[in-house]
Amino acid sequence: MTDSIALVALSAASTLIAVTAPQLACPLCHGTEFQQEESRQDSRWGFTSHRMTLMICVRCRYVLHFYDRHSIFDFD
């Protein structure tokens, strides 16, 4: 039902608005250039390991961590 409402609203609009993805910005210096690295961290007893993508700010070297699959917040 919401798809049909969105379609009607889109067809009624005279111009289309281009939707762009948000750009990653450093929370410290607001820089937008990053170096991408891959990382793996094992659990305390070595039963599991977490693969992460690290985005390192070129200006201030602040590291942003992104989990590829499961994070510490997964309870399944």
N, CA, C and O atoms as a MOPAC input file, in Angstrom:
PM7 MOZYME 1SCF
protein

 N      0.81200 1    -1.18600 1     0.00000 1
 C      0.00000 1     0.00000 1     0.00000 1
 C      0.85800 1     1.25300 1     0.00000 1
 O      0.52700 1     2.22400 1    -0.68000 1
 N      1.94900 1     1.25100 1     0.74700 1
 C      2.81700 1     2.42500 1     0.76100 1
 C      3.52100 1     2.60500 1    -0.57600 1
 O      3.84200 1     3.73300 1    -0.94900 1
 N      3.77200 1     1.50300 1    -1.31800 1
 C      4.39400 1     1.61500 1    -2.63200 1
 C      3.50400 1     2.38300 1    -3.59200 1
 O      3.99100 1     3.20400 1    -4.36900 1
 N      2.20200 1     2.12500 1    -3.54600 1
 C      1.28500 1     2.82200 1    -4.44600 1
 C      1.16400 1     4.28100 1    -4.06500 1
 O      1.01600 1     5.13000 1    -4.94400 1
 N      1.22200 1     4.60300 1    -2.76800 1
 C      1.17000 1     5.99500 1    -2.33200 1
 C      2.42400 1     6.72600 1    -2.78800 1
 O      2.34400 1     7.86300 1    -3.25300 1
 N      3.58300 1     6.08400 1    -2.65900 1
 C      4.83100 1     6.69600 1    -3.08800 1
 C      4.84500 1     6.89100 1    -4.59800 1
 O      5.35300 1     7.89900 1    -5.08700 1
 N      4.29100 1     5.93600 1    -5.34000 1
 C      4.24700 1     6.03800 1    -6.78900 1
 C      3.35000 1     7.19200 1    -7.21700 1
 O      3.69500 1     7.92800 1    -8.14100 1
 N      2.21100 1     7.36100 1    -6.56300 1
 C      1.31500 1     8.47700 1    -6.87600 1
 C      1.99600 1     9.79600 1    -6.55800 1
 O      1.91500 1    10.74100 1    -7.34100 1
 N      2.66500 1     9.86800 1    -5.41500 1
 C      3.35400 1    11.10200 1    -5.04500 1
 C      4.48400 1    11.39300 1    -6.02100 1
 O      4.72600 1    12.55300 1    -6.35400 1
 N      5.18100 1    10.36100 1    -6.48600 1
 C      6.27600 1    10.54800 1    -7.42300 1
 C      5.75900 1    10.98000 1    -8.78700 1
 O      6.35300 1    11.84800 1    -9.42700 1
 N      4.65900 1    10.38600 1    -9.24100 1
 C      4.12400 1    10.75700 1   -10.54800 1
 C      3.49200 1    12.13900 1   -10.51000 1
 O      3.43500 1    12.80900 1   -11.54100 1
 N      3.01700 1    12.58600 1    -9.35200 1
 C      2.41000 1    13.90600 1    -9.23300 1
 C      3.45100 1    15.01200 1    -9.15200 1
 O      3.13900 1    16.17000 1    -9.43000 1
 N      4.66600 1    14.68400 1    -8.78200 1
 C      5.71300 1    15.70300 1    -8.65900 1
 C      6.17800 1    16.13800 1   -10.04100 1
 O      6.29700 1    15.31900 1   -10.95300 1
 N      6.44100 1    17.44300 1   -10.18900 1
 C      6.86800 1    17.95900 1   -11.49100 1
 C      8.35500 1    17.72500 1   -11.73300 1
 O      8.78100 1    17.62800 1   -12.88300 1
 N      9.14500 1    17.63300 1   -10.67600 1
 C     10.57500 1    17.37400 1   -10.82300 1
 C     10.96700 1    16.21400 1    -9.93200 1
 O     10.36900 1    15.99200 1    -8.87900 1
 N     11.96000 1    15.48800 1   -10.35600 1
 C     12.46000 1    14.37600 1    -9.56100 1
 C     13.64200 1    14.85000 1    -8.73800 1
 O     14.48300 1    15.60900 1    -9.22100 1
 N     13.70300 1    14.40500 1    -7.50400 1
 C     14.80500 1    14.75600 1    -6.61800 1
 C     15.79000 1    13.60000 1    -6.61000 1
 O     15.42000 1    12.46900 1    -6.29400 1
 N     17.04000 1    13.87400 1    -6.95300 1
 C     18.06800 1    12.83100 1    -6.95300 1
 C     18.46700 1    12.52900 1    -5.51200 1
 O     18.79400 1    13.43300 1    -4.74300 1
 N     18.43500 1    11.26100 1    -5.16100 1
 C     18.81200 1    10.82900 1    -3.82300 1
 C     20.26600 1    10.37700 1    -3.87900 1
 O     20.61800 1     9.48700 1    -4.65200 1
 N     21.09900 1    10.99000 1    -3.06300 1
 C     22.51000 1    10.61500 1    -3.01700 1
 C     22.82200 1     9.96200 1    -1.67700 1
 O     22.19200 1    10.26300 1    -0.66300 1
 N     23.78000 1     9.08600 1    -1.68700 1
 C     24.19700 1     8.42300 1    -0.46400 1
 C     24.94600 1     9.42000 1     0.41400 1
 O     25.67400 1    10.26900 1    -0.10000 1
 N     24.77700 1     9.32800 1     1.72300 1
 C     25.50800 1    10.23900 1     2.60500 1
 C     27.00600 1     9.97100 1     2.51600 1
 O     27.43200 1     8.82900 1     2.34400 1
 N     27.79500 1    11.02600 1     2.63500 1
 C     29.24700 1    10.89800 1     2.54400 1
 C     29.82100 1    10.70700 1     3.93500 1
 O     29.43800 1    11.40000 1     4.87700 1
 N     30.73500 1     9.76800 1     4.05600 1
 C     31.38100 1     9.49700 1     5.33500 1
 C     32.25200 1    10.67800 1     5.72200 1
 O     33.03700 1    11.17200 1     4.91200 1
 N     32.11500 1    11.13100 1     6.96400 1
 C     32.91000 1    12.25500 1     7.46500 1
 C     33.48300 1    11.89100 1     8.82900 1
 O     32.83200 1    11.21800 1     9.62900 1
 N     34.68700 1    12.33400 1     9.08000 1
 C     35.36200 1    12.08000 1    10.34800 1
 C     34.65400 1    12.86200 1    11.46400 1
 O     34.37400 1    14.04900 1    11.29900 1
 N     34.36200 1    12.21100 1    12.59600 1
 C     33.69500 1    12.92000 1    13.69300 1
 C     34.60200 1    13.93400 1    14.40500 1
 O     34.10300 1    14.80500 1    15.11800 1
 N     35.91600 1    13.83500 1    14.22300 1
 C     36.82500 1    14.77300 1    14.88800 1
 C     37.13500 1    16.01100 1    14.05000 1
 O     36.95800 1    17.13800 1    14.51300 1
 N     37.60000 1    15.80000 1    12.81200 1
 C     38.05500 1    16.91800 1    11.99200 1
 C     37.13800 1    17.20000 1    10.80100 1
 O     37.37100 1    18.14900 1    10.05200 1
 N     36.09800 1    16.38200 1    10.62000 1
 C     35.13600 1    16.49600 1     9.51100 1
 C     35.77600 1    16.27400 1     8.14700 1
 O     35.25000 1    16.72700 1     7.13000 1
 N     36.89100 1    15.58800 1     8.12300 1
 C     37.53800 1    15.23300 1     6.85000 1
 C     36.73200 1    14.17600 1     6.11500 1
 O     36.00100 1    13.40300 1     6.73400 1
 N     36.86700 1    14.14400 1     4.79200 1
 C     36.09500 1    13.18600 1     3.98600 1
 C     36.98900 1    12.23300 1     3.19200 1
 O     36.48700 1    11.45500 1     2.38200 1
 N     38.29500 1    12.28200 1     3.41000 1
 C     39.21500 1    11.36200 1     2.72900 1
 C     39.67400 1    10.30700 1     3.71800 1
 O     40.14800 1    10.62100 1     4.81000 1
 N     39.52300 1     9.03100 1     3.31200 1
 C     39.84100 1     7.92200 1     4.20400 1
 C     40.69900 1     6.88000 1     3.49800 1
 O     40.61100 1     6.69400 1     2.28400 1
 N     41.52700 1     6.20700 1     4.28400 1
 C     42.28700 1     5.04900 1     3.83000 1
 C     41.54500 1     3.82000 1     4.35000 1
 O     41.23800 1     3.74600 1     5.53900 1
 N     41.25300 1     2.85800 1     3.48200 1
 C     40.49600 1     1.66900 1     3.87800 1
 C     41.43500 1     0.51100 1     4.13900 1
 O     42.30000 1     0.20600 1     3.31800 1
 N     41.26200 1    -0.14000 1     5.28900 1
 C     42.05500 1    -1.31000 1     5.67200 1
 C     41.12100 1    -2.39500 1     6.17400 1
 O     40.00200 1    -2.10900 1     6.60000 1
 N     41.57400 1    -3.63500 1     6.12600 1
 C     40.82900 1    -4.77700 1     6.65200 1
 C     41.49900 1    -5.24100 1     7.93700 1
 O     42.72200 1    -5.18200 1     8.06300 1
 N     40.68600 1    -5.70600 1     8.89900 1
 C     41.22100 1    -6.13800 1    10.18200 1
 C     40.43500 1    -7.34000 1    10.68000 1
 O     39.29500 1    -7.56500 1    10.27300 1
 N     41.05300 1    -8.10400 1    11.55800 1
 C     40.37400 1    -9.23200 1    12.20600 1
 C     40.76200 1    -9.21800 1    13.66900 1
 O     41.93800 1    -9.09300 1    14.01100 1
 N     39.76200 1    -9.34900 1    14.53500 1
 C     40.01400 1    -9.38000 1    15.96800 1
 C     39.42600 1   -10.65300 1    16.54000 1
 O     38.24500 1   -10.94300 1    16.35100 1
 N     40.26200 1   -11.42000 1    17.24700 1
 C     39.81300 1   -12.65800 1    17.87200 1
 C     39.16500 1   -12.35300 1    19.21700 1
 O     39.45800 1   -11.33800 1    19.84900 1
 N     38.28900 1   -13.24100 1    19.63600 1
 C     37.67400 1   -13.09400 1    20.95300 1
 C     38.70800 1   -13.42600 1    22.02400 1
 O     39.82200 1   -13.85300 1    21.71800 1
 N     38.33300 1   -13.22700 1    23.25800 1
 C     39.27500 1   -13.42000 1    24.36600 1
 C     39.83800 1   -14.84100 1    24.40400 1
 O     41.03500 1   -15.02300 1    24.62600 1
 N     38.99200 1   -15.84500 1    24.19000 1
 C     39.44900 1   -17.23700 1    24.25700 1
 C     39.68600 1   -17.83800 1    22.88100 1
 O     40.01200 1   -19.02100 1    22.78300 1
 N     39.53300 1   -17.07200 1    21.83100 1
 C     39.83800 1   -17.54300 1    20.49700 1
 C     38.76200 1   -18.36400 1    19.81600 1
 O     39.02900 1   -18.98700 1    18.78800 1
 N     37.55100 1   -18.38600 1    20.35900 1
 C     36.48300 1   -19.18200 1    19.74700 1
 C     35.90700 1   -18.50400 1    18.50300 1
 O     35.53900 1   -19.18300 1    17.54400 1
 N     35.82900 1   -17.21000 1    18.50900 1
 C     35.26200 1   -16.47000 1    17.37600 1
 C     36.22100 1   -15.37200 1    16.95500 1
 O     37.10300 1   -14.97200 1    17.71500 1
 N     36.03700 1   -14.89800 1    15.75200 1
 C     36.81300 1   -13.75100 1    15.31000 1
 C     35.88700 1   -12.82100 1    14.53500 1
 O     34.96400 1   -13.27200 1    13.85600 1
 N     36.13700 1   -11.54100 1    14.64200 1
 C     35.32300 1   -10.52500 1    13.99400 1
 C     36.15400 1    -9.86000 1    12.90300 1
 O     37.25000 1    -9.36200 1    13.15800 1
 N     35.61900 1    -9.85800 1    11.68600 1
 C     36.28200 1    -9.16000 1    10.59100 1
 C     35.73300 1    -7.74800 1    10.53800 1
 O     34.52300 1    -7.53700 1    10.62400 1
 N     36.63200 1    -6.78200 1    10.39600 1
 C     36.23000 1    -5.38500 1    10.39500 1
 C     36.84400 1    -4.65700 1     9.21400 1
 O     37.91300 1    -5.01700 1     8.72000 1
 N     36.14700 1    -3.63500 1     8.78100 1
 C     36.70300 1    -2.68900 1     7.81400 1
 C     37.06800 1    -1.44300 1     8.59000 1
 O     36.23000 1    -0.87000 1     9.28600 1
 N     38.30900 1    -1.02300 1     8.47400 1
 C     38.77600 1     0.17500 1     9.16200 1
 C     38.87100 1     1.31000 1     8.15600 1
 O     39.50100 1     1.16900 1     7.10800 1
 N     38.25100 1     2.41800 1     8.47200 1
 C     38.35600 1     3.61400 1     7.65200 1
 C     39.17700 1     4.61400 1     8.45300 1
 O     38.74600 1     5.07500 1     9.51000 1
 N     40.37200 1     4.95200 1     7.94600 1
 C     41.31400 1     5.79500 1     8.66300 1
 C     41.31800 1     7.17300 1     8.01800 1
 O     41.59600 1     7.30900 1     6.82700 1
 N     41.00900 1     8.19200 1     8.81200 1
 C     40.96700 1     9.56400 1     8.30700 1
 C     42.37600 1     9.99600 1     7.89100 1
 O     43.33300 1     9.82200 1     8.64500 1
 N     42.49200 1    10.55400 1     6.69800 1
 C     43.79500 1    10.97800 1     6.18600 1
 C     44.31000 1    12.20200 1     6.93200 1
 O     45.51800 1    12.35100 1     7.11400 1
 N     43.41200 1    13.07600 1     7.36600 1
 C     43.82300 1    14.31600 1     8.05000 1
 C     44.30800 1    14.07900 1     9.47200 1
 O     45.40300 1    14.51500 1     9.82800 1
 N     43.50500 1    13.39000 1    10.30000 1
 C     43.84600 1    13.27000 1    11.72100 1
 C     44.14500 1    11.83400 1    12.16100 1
 O     44.48800 1    11.60900 1    13.32200 1
 N     44.02100 1    10.85500 1    11.24800 1
 C     44.32100 1     9.43700 1    11.50300 1
 C     43.35100 1     8.78200 1    12.48200 1
 O     43.68000 1     7.74400 1    13.05700 1
 N     42.17300 1     9.35200 1    12.68900 1
 C     41.14100 1     8.73500 1    13.52700 1
 C     40.62600 1     7.49000 1    12.81300 1
 O     40.43900 1     7.50700 1    11.59600 1
 N     40.39500 1     6.41100 1    13.56000 1
 C     39.99600 1     5.13300 1    12.96800 1
 C     38.51700 1     4.86500 1    13.25800 1
 O     38.08700 1     4.86000 1    14.41100 1
 N     37.75400 1     4.64200 1    12.19200 1
 C     36.35600 1     4.24300 1    12.31100 1
 C     36.27400 1     2.74400 1    12.04100 1
 O     36.81000 1     2.26000 1    11.04300 1
 N     35.60300 1     2.00700 1    12.93100 1
 C     35.48800 1     0.54900 1    12.81000 1
 C     34.11800 1     0.19600 1    12.27600 1
 O     33.10900 1     0.70700 1    12.76200 1
 N     34.07000 1    -0.69000 1    11.26200 1
 C     32.81600 1    -1.18700 1    10.71600 1
 C     32.89200 1    -2.70600 1    10.65900 1
 O     33.84900 1    -3.26700 1    10.12600 1
 N     31.87500 1    -3.37100 1    11.21300 1
 C     31.83200 1    -4.82200 1    11.18800 1
 C     31.24400 1    -5.28700 1     9.87400 1
 O     30.26000 1    -4.72400 1     9.39500 1
 N     31.85400 1    -6.33400 1     9.27800 1
 C     31.36500 1    -6.86600 1     8.01100 1
 C     30.09400 1    -7.67800 1     8.19300 1
 O     29.18300 1    -7.58800 1     7.37000 1
 N     30.01600 1    -8.45300 1     9.23300 1
 C     28.85600 1    -9.33700 1     9.40600 1
 C     28.25300 1    -9.16700 1    10.78300 1
 O     27.36000 1    -8.34000 1    10.96700 1
 N     28.72100 1    -9.92800 1    11.74700 1
 C     28.14300 1    -9.91100 1    13.08200 1
 C     28.93000 1    -8.97500 1    13.98600 1
 O     30.15200 1    -8.87100 1    13.88500 1
 N     28.22700 1    -8.31300 1    14.84800 1
 C     28.89200 1    -7.42300 1    15.77900 1
 C     28.60600 1    -7.88400 1    17.21300 1
 O     27.93500 1    -8.89500 1    17.42400 1
 N     29.10900 1    -7.15100 1    18.17200 1
 C     28.88000 1    -7.50400 1    19.57200 1
 C     27.42500 1    -7.26500 1    19.95500 1
 O     26.99700 1    -7.69500 1    21.02600 1
 N     26.65700 1    -6.59000 1    19.10700 1
 C     25.26500 1    -6.30900 1    19.39800 1
 C     24.32500 1    -7.37200 1    18.84300 1
 O     23.11300 1    -7.26800 1    19.03000 1
 N     24.85300 1    -8.40100 1    18.15900 1
 C     24.02100 1    -9.50000 1    17.65400 1
 C     23.75400 1   -10.48000 1    18.78200 1
 O     24.68000 1   -10.93500 1    19.45300 1
 N     22.48900 1   -10.79900 1    18.98700 1
 C     22.12500 1   -11.71900 1    20.05100 1
 C     21.60300 1   -13.04800 1    19.52200 1
 O     21.12900 1   -13.87300 1    20.30300 1
 N     21.67800 1   -13.27100 1    18.22100 1
 C     21.16000 1   -14.51400 1    17.62800 1
 C     22.13500 1   -15.63900 1    17.74100 1
 O     21.85100 1   -16.75000 1    17.29100 1

